[in-house]
Amino acid sequence: MSDPVNHPDHYKNGEIECIDALRSALGPDGFQSYCIGNILKYVWRHRHKNGVQDLKKAQVYMNWLVESLEGLIL
């Protein structure tokens, strides 16, 4: 089943999700900055594009940011 918020089908190539490749390529600091940028983007546009779905996407990036800062992920 497709999950457009947590695991969009269009962000997966084989067994690798784009977010995992980005996390690895950017390192912790770069990944955290990437998350902050996406949080801002999704909150900024939510009223004009996808509403609550964009806010949920912002939450996903916020969770990844917190996990990264706490050392739970790269």
N, CA, C and O atoms as a Maestro MAE file, in Angstrom:
{
 s_m_m2io_version
 :::
 2.0.0
}

f_m_ct {
 s_m_title
 :::
 protein
 m_atom[296] {
  # First column is atom index #
  i_m_mmod_type
  r_m_x_coord
  r_m_y_coord
  r_m_z_coord
  i_m_residue_number
  s_m_chain_name
  s_m_pdb_residue_name
  s_m_pdb_atom_name
  i_m_atomic_number
  :::
  1 25 0.844 -1.177 0.000 1 A "MET " " N  " 7
  2 3 0.000 0.000 0.000 1 A "MET " " CA " 6
  3 2 0.892 1.244 0.000 1 A "MET " " C  " 6
  4 15 1.864 1.315 0.752 1 A "MET " " O  " 8
  5 25 0.562 2.208 -0.833 2 A "SER " " N  " 7
  6 3 1.330 3.439 -0.923 2 A "SER " " CA " 6
  7 2 1.085 4.331 0.295 2 A "SER " " C  " 6
  8 15 -0.042 4.442 0.777 2 A "SER " " O  " 8
  9 25 2.144 4.959 0.781 3 A "ASP " " N  " 7
  10 3 2.060 5.889 1.911 3 A "ASP " " CA " 6
  11 2 2.694 7.203 1.459 3 A "ASP " " C  " 6
  12 15 3.915 7.349 1.523 3 A "ASP " " O  " 8
  13 25 1.879 8.169 1.001 4 A "PRO " " N  " 7
  14 3 2.423 9.402 0.429 4 A "PRO " " CA " 6
  15 2 3.131 10.304 1.435 4 A "PRO " " C  " 6
  16 15 3.804 11.254 1.033 4 A "PRO " " O  " 8
  17 25 2.997 10.036 2.717 5 A "VAL " " N  " 7
  18 3 3.660 10.864 3.731 5 A "VAL " " CA " 6
  19 2 4.979 10.236 4.178 5 A "VAL " " C  " 6
  20 15 6.016 10.897 4.130 5 A "VAL " " O  " 8
  21 25 4.962 8.994 4.603 6 A "ASN " " N  " 7
  22 3 6.142 8.363 5.184 6 A "ASN " " CA " 6
  23 2 7.024 7.615 4.190 6 A "ASN " " C  " 6
  24 15 8.245 7.605 4.341 6 A "ASN " " O  " 8
  25 25 6.435 6.998 3.188 7 A "HIS " " N  " 7
  26 3 7.194 6.204 2.219 7 A "HIS " " CA " 6
  27 2 6.580 6.318 0.827 7 A "HIS " " C  " 6
  28 15 6.022 5.346 0.320 7 A "HIS " " O  " 8
  29 25 6.676 7.498 0.200 8 A "PRO " " N  " 7
  30 3 6.107 7.648 -1.141 8 A "PRO " " CA " 6
  31 2 6.789 6.702 -2.134 8 A "PRO " " C  " 6
  32 15 8.013 6.573 -2.141 8 A "PRO " " O  " 8
  33 25 5.995 6.054 -2.956 9 A "ASP " " N  " 7
  34 3 6.532 5.092 -3.914 9 A "ASP " " CA " 6
  35 2 7.564 5.720 -4.854 9 A "ASP " " C  " 6
  36 15 8.528 5.064 -5.246 9 A "ASP " " O  " 8
  37 25 7.364 6.976 -5.211 10 A "HIS " " N  " 7
  38 3 8.248 7.618 -6.184 10 A "HIS " " CA " 6
  39 2 9.609 7.999 -5.592 10 A "HIS " " C  " 6
  40 15 10.449 8.542 -6.310 10 A "HIS " " O  " 8
  41 25 9.851 7.731 -4.309 11 A "TYR " " N  " 7
  42 3 11.143 8.005 -3.686 11 A "TYR " " CA " 6
  43 2 11.908 6.730 -3.384 11 A "TYR " " C  " 6
  44 15 12.811 6.731 -2.548 11 A "TYR " " O  " 8
  45 25 11.556 5.652 -4.051 12 A "LYS " " N  " 7
  46 3 12.245 4.387 -3.816 12 A "LYS " " CA " 6
  47 2 12.755 3.833 -5.138 12 A "LYS " " C  " 6
  48 15 12.044 3.825 -6.143 12 A "LYS " " O  " 8
  49 25 13.993 3.373 -5.118 13 A "ASN " " N  " 7
  50 3 14.598 2.747 -6.288 13 A "ASN " " CA " 6
  51 2 15.136 1.404 -5.831 13 A "ASN " " C  " 6
  52 15 16.160 1.342 -5.150 13 A "ASN " " O  " 8
  53 25 14.465 0.345 -6.194 14 A "GLY " " N  " 7
  54 3 14.836 -0.971 -5.691 14 A "GLY " " CA " 6
  55 2 14.553 -1.038 -4.207 14 A "GLY " " C  " 6
  56 15 13.430 -0.785 -3.773 14 A "GLY " " O  " 8
  57 25 15.552 -1.374 -3.437 15 A "GLU " " N  " 7
  58 3 15.403 -1.485 -1.985 15 A "GLU " " CA " 6
  59 2 15.839 -0.216 -1.248 15 A "GLU " " C  " 6
  60 15 15.731 -0.144 -0.024 15 A "GLU " " O  " 8
  61 25 16.328 0.777 -1.982 16 A "ILE " " N  " 7
  62 3 16.879 1.976 -1.349 16 A "ILE " " CA " 6
  63 2 15.910 3.141 -1.477 16 A "ILE " " C  " 6
  64 15 15.463 3.473 -2.575 16 A "ILE " " O  " 8
  65 25 15.587 3.760 -0.341 17 A "GLU " " N  " 7
  66 3 14.777 4.973 -0.359 17 A "GLU " " CA " 6
  67 2 15.699 6.164 -0.500 17 A "GLU " " C  " 6
  68 15 16.806 6.175 0.039 17 A "GLU " " O  " 8
  69 25 15.246 7.149 -1.216 18 A "CYS " " N  " 7
  70 3 16.020 8.359 -1.460 18 A "CYS " " CA " 6
  71 2 16.513 8.980 -0.149 18 A "CYS " " C  " 6
  72 15 17.653 9.440 -0.082 18 A "CYS " " O  " 8
  73 25 15.678 9.001 0.888 19 A "ILE " " N  " 7
  74 3 16.056 9.637 2.152 19 A "ILE " " CA " 6
  75 2 17.269 8.946 2.768 19 A "ILE " " C  " 6
  76 15 18.110 9.605 3.379 19 A "ILE " " O  " 8
  77 25 17.369 7.639 2.617 20 A "ASP " " N  " 7
  78 3 18.515 6.905 3.159 20 A "ASP " " CA " 6
  79 2 19.790 7.245 2.390 20 A "ASP " " C  " 6
  80 15 20.858 7.376 2.988 20 A "ASP " " O  " 8
  81 25 19.685 7.388 1.076 21 A "ALA " " N  " 7
  82 3 20.839 7.775 0.268 21 A "ALA " " CA " 6
  83 2 21.275 9.199 0.624 21 A "ALA " " C  " 6
  84 15 22.471 9.469 0.733 21 A "ALA " " O  " 8
  85 25 20.318 10.109 0.805 22 A "LEU " " N  " 7
  86 3 20.637 11.484 1.188 22 A "LEU " " CA " 6
  87 2 21.301 11.535 2.555 22 A "LEU " " C  " 6
  88 15 22.291 12.241 2.744 22 A "LEU " " O  " 8
  89 25 20.761 10.793 3.499 23 A "ARG " " N  " 7
  90 3 21.318 10.755 4.853 23 A "ARG " " CA " 6
  91 2 22.784 10.318 4.815 23 A "ARG " " C  " 6
  92 15 23.637 10.893 5.491 23 A "ARG " " O  " 8
  93 25 23.052 9.306 4.023 24 A "SER " " N  " 7
  94 3 24.409 8.796 3.912 24 A "SER " " CA " 6
  95 2 25.323 9.786 3.200 24 A "SER " " C  " 6
  96 15 26.451 10.008 3.640 24 A "SER " " O  " 8
  97 25 24.861 10.374 2.124 25 A "ALA " " N  " 7
  98 3 25.686 11.285 1.331 25 A "ALA " " CA " 6
  99 2 25.969 12.603 2.049 25 A "ALA " " C  " 6
  100 15 27.061 13.154 1.912 25 A "ALA " " O  " 8
  101 25 25.007 13.113 2.808 26 A "LEU " " N  " 7
  102 3 25.119 14.433 3.421 26 A "LEU " " CA " 6
  103 2 25.823 14.431 4.775 26 A "LEU " " C  " 6
  104 15 26.353 15.459 5.196 26 A "LEU " " O  " 8
  105 25 25.833 13.293 5.457 27 A "GLY " " N  " 7
  106 3 26.384 13.250 6.811 27 A "GLY " " CA " 6
  107 2 25.428 13.926 7.782 27 A "GLY " " C  " 6
  108 15 24.435 14.519 7.359 27 A "GLY " " O  " 8
  109 25 25.713 13.844 9.078 28 A "PRO " " N  " 7
  110 3 24.781 14.358 10.089 28 A "PRO " " CA " 6
  111 2 24.430 15.837 9.948 28 A "PRO " " C  " 6
  112 15 23.251 16.191 9.971 28 A "PRO " " O  " 8
  113 25 25.424 16.701 9.803 29 A "ASP " " N  " 7
  114 3 25.134 18.140 9.728 29 A "ASP " " CA " 6
  115 2 24.344 18.493 8.474 29 A "ASP " " C  " 6
  116 15 23.375 19.250 8.530 29 A "ASP " " O  " 8
  117 25 24.765 17.945 7.355 30 A "GLY " " N  " 7
  118 3 24.059 18.211 6.103 30 A "GLY " " CA " 6
  119 2 22.636 17.673 6.131 30 A "GLY " " C  " 6
  120 15 21.707 18.317 5.644 30 A "GLY " " O  " 8
  121 25 22.476 16.478 6.708 31 A "PHE " " N  " 7
  122 3 21.141 15.889 6.786 31 A "PHE " " CA " 6
  123 2 20.227 16.717 7.679 31 A "PHE " " C  " 6
  124 15 19.051 16.900 7.364 31 A "PHE " " O  " 8
  125 25 20.755 17.215 8.782 32 A "GLN " " N  " 7
  126 3 19.949 18.043 9.682 32 A "GLN " " CA " 6
  127 2 19.525 19.334 8.980 32 A "GLN " " C  " 6
  128 15 18.381 19.768 9.124 32 A "GLN " " O  " 8
  129 25 20.422 19.943 8.234 33 A "SER " " N  " 7
  130 3 20.069 21.149 7.478 33 A "SER " " CA " 6
  131 2 19.026 20.838 6.418 33 A "SER " " C  " 6
  132 15 18.109 21.629 6.199 33 A "SER " " O  " 8
  133 25 19.157 19.701 5.762 34 A "TYR " " N  " 7
  134 3 18.186 19.260 4.762 34 A "TYR " " CA " 6
  135 2 16.802 19.115 5.403 34 A "TYR " " C  " 6
  136 15 15.801 19.543 4.827 34 A "TYR " " O  " 8
  137 25 16.751 18.521 6.574 35 A "CYS " " N  " 7
  138 3 15.479 18.356 7.287 35 A "CYS " " CA " 6
  139 2 14.854 19.713 7.616 35 A "CYS " " C  " 6
  140 15 13.657 19.913 7.408 35 A "CYS " " O  " 8
  141 25 15.658 20.637 8.124 36 A "ILE " " N  " 7
  142 3 15.147 21.961 8.476 36 A "ILE " " CA " 6
  143 2 14.571 22.649 7.244 36 A "ILE " " C  " 6
  144 15 13.503 23.258 7.315 36 A "ILE " " O  " 8
  145 25 15.264 22.557 6.125 37 A "GLY " " N  " 7
  146 3 14.770 23.157 4.889 37 A "GLY " " CA " 6
  147 2 13.435 22.576 4.467 37 A "GLY " " C  " 6
  148 15 12.541 23.310 4.044 37 A "GLY " " O  " 8
  149 25 13.293 21.260 4.578 38 A "ASN " " N  " 7
  150 3 12.032 20.627 4.189 38 A "ASN " " CA " 6
  151 2 10.907 20.937 5.168 38 A "ASN " " C  " 6
  152 15 9.757 21.082 4.753 38 A "ASN " " O  " 8
  153 25 11.211 21.041 6.447 39 A "ILE " " N  " 7
  154 3 10.199 21.432 7.432 39 A "ILE " " CA " 6
  155 2 9.642 22.800 7.058 39 A "ILE " " C  " 6
  156 15 8.427 22.996 7.013 39 A "ILE " " O  " 8
  157 25 10.541 23.742 6.790 40 A "LEU " " N  " 7
  158 3 10.113 25.092 6.417 40 A "LEU " " CA " 6
  159 2 9.285 25.074 5.135 40 A "LEU " " C  " 6
  160 15 8.255 25.743 5.050 40 A "LEU " " O  " 8
  161 25 9.728 24.314 4.147 41 A "LYS " " N  " 7
  162 3 9.021 24.235 2.867 41 A "LYS " " CA " 6
  163 2 7.591 23.726 3.051 41 A "LYS " " C  " 6
  164 15 6.642 24.338 2.561 41 A "LYS " " O  " 8
  165 25 7.442 22.622 3.749 42 A "TYR " " N  " 7
  166 3 6.112 22.024 3.886 42 A "TYR " " CA " 6
  167 2 5.177 22.870 4.733 42 A "TYR " " C  " 6
  168 15 3.987 22.952 4.430 42 A "TYR " " O  " 8
  169 25 5.681 23.500 5.783 43 A "VAL " " N  " 7
  170 3 4.835 24.384 6.587 43 A "VAL " " CA " 6
  171 2 4.450 25.605 5.763 43 A "VAL " " C  " 6
  172 15 3.296 26.034 5.787 43 A "VAL " " O  " 8
  173 25 5.409 26.164 5.038 44 A "TRP " " N  " 7
  174 3 5.186 27.363 4.231 44 A "TRP " " CA " 6
  175 2 4.055 27.162 3.214 44 A "TRP " " C  " 6
  176 15 3.193 28.027 3.056 44 A "TRP " " O  " 8
  177 25 4.068 26.013 2.526 45 A "ARG " " N  " 7
  178 3 3.149 25.827 1.411 45 A "ARG " " CA " 6
  179 2 1.833 25.133 1.767 45 A "ARG " " C  " 6
  180 15 0.946 25.041 0.918 45 A "ARG " " O  " 8
  181 25 1.686 24.651 2.985 46 A "HIS " " N  " 7
  182 3 0.555 23.770 3.298 46 A "HIS " " CA " 6
  183 2 -0.810 24.385 2.985 46 A "HIS " " C  " 6
  184 15 -1.722 23.660 2.589 46 A "HIS " " O  " 8
  185 25 -0.971 25.671 3.147 47 A "ARG " " N  " 7
  186 3 -2.280 26.294 2.884 47 A "ARG " " CA " 6
  187 2 -2.582 26.435 1.395 47 A "ARG " " C  " 6
  188 15 -3.732 26.639 1.004 47 A "ARG " " O  " 8
  189 25 -1.558 26.326 0.581 48 A "HIS " " N  " 7
  190 3 -1.734 26.565 -0.847 48 A "HIS " " CA " 6
  191 2 -1.564 25.316 -1.699 48 A "HIS " " C  " 6
  192 15 -1.792 25.364 -2.908 48 A "HIS " " O  " 8
  193 25 -1.172 24.206 -1.098 49 A "LYS " " N  " 7
  194 3 -0.942 23.021 -1.914 49 A "LYS " " CA " 6
  195 2 -1.662 21.796 -1.361 49 A "LYS " " C  " 6
  196 15 -2.728 21.437 -1.863 49 A "LYS " " O  " 8
  197 25 -1.110 21.151 -0.349 50 A "ASN " " N  " 7
  198 3 -1.652 19.861 0.093 50 A "ASN " " CA " 6
  199 2 -2.204 19.854 1.513 50 A "ASN " " C  " 6
  200 15 -2.471 18.782 2.056 50 A "ASN " " O  " 8
  201 25 -2.378 21.004 2.119 51 A "GLY " " N  " 7
  202 3 -3.020 21.094 3.427 51 A "GLY " " CA " 6
  203 2 -2.369 20.237 4.494 51 A "GLY " " C  " 6
  204 15 -1.156 20.287 4.696 51 A "GLY " " O  " 8
  205 25 -3.181 19.456 5.169 52 A "VAL " " N  " 7
  206 3 -2.724 18.637 6.292 52 A "VAL " " CA " 6
  207 2 -1.649 17.648 5.861 52 A "VAL " " C  " 6
  208 15 -0.746 17.349 6.642 52 A "VAL " " O  " 8
  209 25 -1.726 17.139 4.645 53 A "GLN " " N  " 7
  210 3 -0.699 16.196 4.185 53 A "GLN " " CA " 6
  211 2 0.688 16.842 4.235 53 A "GLN " " C  " 6
  212 15 1.655 16.188 4.624 53 A "GLN " " O  " 8
  213 25 0.797 18.105 3.850 54 A "ASP " " N  " 7
  214 3 2.087 18.785 3.931 54 A "ASP " " CA " 6
  215 2 2.537 18.967 5.374 54 A "ASP " " C  " 6
  216 15 3.730 18.867 5.660 54 A "ASP " " O  " 8
  217 25 1.620 19.230 6.278 55 A "LEU " " N  " 7
  218 3 1.985 19.347 7.694 55 A "LEU " " CA " 6
  219 2 2.466 18.005 8.238 55 A "LEU " " C  " 6
  220 15 3.378 17.961 9.064 55 A "LEU " " O  " 8
  221 25 1.866 16.924 7.784 56 A "LYS " " N  " 7
  222 3 2.320 15.592 8.198 56 A "LYS " " CA " 6
  223 2 3.712 15.304 7.660 56 A "LYS " " C  " 6
  224 15 4.527 14.679 8.339 56 A "LYS " " O  " 8
  225 25 3.989 15.763 6.433 57 A "LYS " " N  " 7
  226 3 5.333 15.596 5.883 57 A "LYS " " CA " 6
  227 2 6.331 16.398 6.705 57 A "LYS " " C  " 6
  228 15 7.437 15.926 6.970 57 A "LYS " " O  " 8
  229 25 5.953 17.604 7.108 58 A "ALA " " N  " 7
  230 3 6.827 18.412 7.963 58 A "ALA " " CA " 6
  231 2 7.112 17.672 9.269 58 A "ALA " " C  " 6
  232 15 8.233 17.719 9.776 58 A "ALA " " O  " 8
  233 25 6.109 16.991 9.815 59 A "GLN " " N  " 7
  234 3 6.300 16.215 11.042 59 A "GLN " " CA " 6
  235 2 7.318 15.100 10.841 59 A "GLN " " C  " 6
  236 15 8.152 14.848 11.710 59 A "GLN " " O  " 8
  237 25 7.245 14.435 9.691 60 A "VAL " " N  " 7
  238 3 8.197 13.360 9.399 60 A "VAL " " CA " 6
  239 2 9.615 13.908 9.417 60 A "VAL " " C  " 6
  240 15 10.510 13.313 10.017 60 A "VAL " " O  " 8
  241 25 9.818 15.046 8.757 61 A "TYR " " N  " 7
  242 3 11.151 15.647 8.744 61 A "TYR " " CA " 6
  243 2 11.558 16.122 10.136 61 A "TYR " " C  " 6
  244 15 12.729 16.031 10.502 61 A "TYR " " O  " 8
  245 25 10.617 16.620 10.903 62 A "MET " " N  " 7
  246 3 10.915 17.039 12.278 62 A "MET " " CA " 6
  247 2 11.359 15.833 13.108 62 A "MET " " C  " 6
  248 15 12.315 15.928 13.878 62 A "MET " " O  " 8
  249 25 10.674 14.709 12.955 63 A "ASN " " N  " 7
  250 3 11.050 13.492 13.683 63 A "ASN " " CA " 6
  251 2 12.447 13.038 13.293 63 A "ASN " " C  " 6
  252 15 13.243 12.666 14.155 63 A "ASN " " O  " 8
  253 25 12.755 13.067 11.981 64 A "TRP " " N  " 7
  254 3 14.092 12.672 11.539 64 A "TRP " " CA " 6
  255 2 15.147 13.628 12.091 64 A "TRP " " C  " 6
  256 15 16.237 13.199 12.469 64 A "TRP " " O  " 8
  257 25 14.829 14.911 12.139 65 A "LEU " " N  " 7
  258 3 15.758 15.899 12.679 65 A "LEU " " CA " 6
  259 2 16.044 15.614 14.154 65 A "LEU " " C  " 6
  260 15 17.202 15.599 14.572 65 A "LEU " " O  " 8
  261 25 15.002 15.391 14.930 66 A "VAL " " N  " 7
  262 3 15.167 15.104 16.360 66 A "VAL " " CA " 6
  263 2 15.970 13.817 16.547 66 A "VAL " " C  " 6
  264 15 16.884 13.772 17.371 66 A "VAL " " O  " 8
  265 25 15.636 12.777 15.791 67 A "GLU " " N  " 7
  266 3 16.365 11.510 15.905 67 A "GLU " " CA " 6
  267 2 17.841 11.699 15.563 67 A "GLU " " C  " 6
  268 15 18.713 11.122 16.213 67 A "GLU " " O  " 8
  269 25 18.114 12.505 14.545 68 A "SER " " N  " 7
  270 3 19.493 12.760 14.172 68 A "SER " " CA " 6
  271 2 20.226 13.527 15.257 68 A "SER " " C  " 6
  272 15 21.364 13.198 15.590 68 A "SER " " O  " 8
  273 25 19.586 14.543 15.810 69 A "LEU " " N  " 7
  274 3 20.205 15.337 16.872 69 A "LEU " " CA " 6
  275 2 20.443 14.514 18.138 69 A "LEU " " C  " 6
  276 15 21.404 14.752 18.869 69 A "LEU " " O  " 8
  277 25 19.573 13.560 18.388 70 A "GLU " " N  " 7
  278 3 19.729 12.689 19.559 70 A "GLU " " CA " 6
  279 2 20.682 11.530 19.296 70 A "GLU " " C  " 6
  280 15 20.962 10.734 20.192 70 A "GLU " " O  " 8
  281 25 21.177 11.438 18.069 71 A "GLY " " N  " 7
  282 3 22.103 10.368 17.739 71 A "GLY " " CA " 6
  283 2 21.444 9.030 17.483 71 A "GLY " " C  " 6
  284 15 22.118 8.001 17.455 71 A "GLY " " O  " 8
  285 25 20.136 9.031 17.297 72 A "LEU " " N  " 7
  286 3 19.418 7.778 17.072 72 A "LEU " " CA " 6
  287 2 19.570 7.302 15.627 72 A "LEU " " C  " 6
  288 15 19.478 6.107 15.345 72 A "LEU " " O  " 8
  289 25 19.800 8.240 14.725 73 A "ILE " " N  " 7
  290 3 20.113 7.913 13.336 73 A "ILE " " CA " 6
  291 2 21.330 8.737 12.970 73 A "ILE " " C  " 6
  292 15 21.683 9.682 13.676 73 A "ILE " " O  " 8
  293 25 21.973 8.384 11.869 74 A "LEU " " N  " 7
  294 3 23.201 9.045 11.407 74 A "LEU " " CA " 6
  295 2 23.276 10.491 11.754 74 A "LEU " " C  " 6
  296 15 24.257 11.156 11.421 74 A "LEU " " O  " 8
  :::
 }
 m_bond[295] {
  # First column is bond index #
  i_m_from
  i_m_to
  i_m_order
  :::
  1 1 2 1
  2 2 3 1
  3 3 4 2
  4 3 5 1
  5 5 6 1
  6 6 7 1
  7 7 8 2
  8 7 9 1
  9 9 10 1
  10 10 11 1
  11 11 12 2
  12 11 13 1
  13 13 14 1
  14 14 15 1
  15 15 16 2
  16 15 17 1
  17 17 18 1
  18 18 19 1
  19 19 20 2
  20 19 21 1
  21 21 22 1
  22 22 23 1
  23 23 24 2
  24 23 25 1
  25 25 26 1
  26 26 27 1
  27 27 28 2
  28 27 29 1
  29 29 30 1
  30 30 31 1
  31 31 32 2
  32 31 33 1
  33 33 34 1
  34 34 35 1
  35 35 36 2
  36 35 37 1
  37 37 38 1
  38 38 39 1
  39 39 40 2
  40 39 41 1
  41 41 42 1
  42 42 43 1
  43 43 44 2
  44 43 45 1
  45 45 46 1
  46 46 47 1
  47 47 48 2
  48 47 49 1
  49 49 50 1
  50 50 51 1
  51 51 52 2
  52 51 53 1
  53 53 54 1
  54 54 55 1
  55 55 56 2
  56 55 57 1
  57 57 58 1
  58 58 59 1
  59 59 60 2
  60 59 61 1
  61 61 62 1
  62 62 63 1
  63 63 64 2
  64 63 65 1
  65 65 66 1
  66 66 67 1
  67 67 68 2
  68 67 69 1
  69 69 70 1
  70 70 71 1
  71 71 72 2
  72 71 73 1
  73 73 74 1
  74 74 75 1
  75 75 76 2
  76 75 77 1
  77 77 78 1
  78 78 79 1
  79 79 80 2
  80 79 81 1
  81 81 82 1
  82 82 83 1
  83 83 84 2
  84 83 85 1
  85 85 86 1
  86 86 87 1
  87 87 88 2
  88 87 89 1
  89 89 90 1
  90 90 91 1
  91 91 92 2
  92 91 93 1
  93 93 94 1
  94 94 95 1
  95 95 96 2
  96 95 97 1
  97 97 98 1
  98 98 99 1
  99 99 100 2
  100 99 101 1
  101 101 102 1
  102 102 103 1
  103 103 104 2
  104 103 105 1
  105 105 106 1
  106 106 107 1
  107 107 108 2
  108 107 109 1
  109 109 110 1
  110 110 111 1
  111 111 112 2
  112 111 113 1
  113 113 114 1
  114 114 115 1
  115 115 116 2
  116 115 117 1
  117 117 118 1
  118 118 119 1
  119 119 120 2
  120 119 121 1
  121 121 122 1
  122 122 123 1
  123 123 124 2
  124 123 125 1
  125 125 126 1
  126 126 127 1
  127 127 128 2
  128 127 129 1
  129 129 130 1
  130 130 131 1
  131 131 132 2
  132 131 133 1
  133 133 134 1
  134 134 135 1
  135 135 136 2
  136 135 137 1
  137 137 138 1
  138 138 139 1
  139 139 140 2
  140 139 141 1
  141 141 142 1
  142 142 143 1
  143 143 144 2
  144 143 145 1
  145 145 146 1
  146 146 147 1
  147 147 148 2
  148 147 149 1
  149 149 150 1
  150 150 151 1
  151 151 152 2
  152 151 153 1
  153 153 154 1
  154 154 155 1
  155 155 156 2
  156 155 157 1
  157 157 158 1
  158 158 159 1
  159 159 160 2
  160 159 161 1
  161 161 162 1
  162 162 163 1
  163 163 164 2
  164 163 165 1
  165 165 166 1
  166 166 167 1
  167 167 168 2
  168 167 169 1
  169 169 170 1
  170 170 171 1
  171 171 172 2
  172 171 173 1
  173 173 174 1
  174 174 175 1
  175 175 176 2
  176 175 177 1
  177 177 178 1
  178 178 179 1
  179 179 180 2
  180 179 181 1
  181 181 182 1
  182 182 183 1
  183 183 184 2
  184 183 185 1
  185 185 186 1
  186 186 187 1
  187 187 188 2
  188 187 189 1
  189 189 190 1
  190 190 191 1
  191 191 192 2
  192 191 193 1
  193 193 194 1
  194 194 195 1
  195 195 196 2
  196 195 197 1
  197 197 198 1
  198 198 199 1
  199 199 200 2
  200 199 201 1
  201 201 202 1
  202 202 203 1
  203 203 204 2
  204 203 205 1
  205 205 206 1
  206 206 207 1
  207 207 208 2
  208 207 209 1
  209 209 210 1
  210 210 211 1
  211 211 212 2
  212 211 213 1
  213 213 214 1
  214 214 215 1
  215 215 216 2
  216 215 217 1
  217 217 218 1
  218 218 219 1
  219 219 220 2
  220 219 221 1
  221 221 222 1
  222 222 223 1
  223 223 224 2
  224 223 225 1
  225 225 226 1
  226 226 227 1
  227 227 228 2
  228 227 229 1
  229 229 230 1
  230 230 231 1
  231 231 232 2
  232 231 233 1
  233 233 234 1
  234 234 235 1
  235 235 236 2
  236 235 237 1
  237 237 238 1
  238 238 239 1
  239 239 240 2
  240 239 241 1
  241 241 242 1
  242 242 243 1
  243 243 244 2
  244 243 245 1
  245 245 246 1
  246 246 247 1
  247 247 248 2
  248 247 249 1
  249 249 250 1
  250 250 251 1
  251 251 252 2
  252 251 253 1
  253 253 254 1
  254 254 255 1
  255 255 256 2
  256 255 257 1
  257 257 258 1
  258 258 259 1
  259 259 260 2
  260 259 261 1
  261 261 262 1
  262 262 263 1
  263 263 264 2
  264 263 265 1
  265 265 266 1
  266 266 267 1
  267 267 268 2
  268 267 269 1
  269 269 270 1
  270 270 271 1
  271 271 272 2
  272 271 273 1
  273 273 274 1
  274 274 275 1
  275 275 276 2
  276 275 277 1
  277 277 278 1
  278 278 279 1
  279 279 280 2
  280 279 281 1
  281 281 282 1
  282 282 283 1
  283 283 284 2
  284 283 285 1
  285 285 286 1
  286 286 287 1
  287 287 288 2
  288 287 289 1
  289 289 290 1
  290 290 291 1
  291 291 292 2
  292 291 293 1
  293 293 294 1
  294 294 295 1
  295 295 296 2
  :::
 }
}
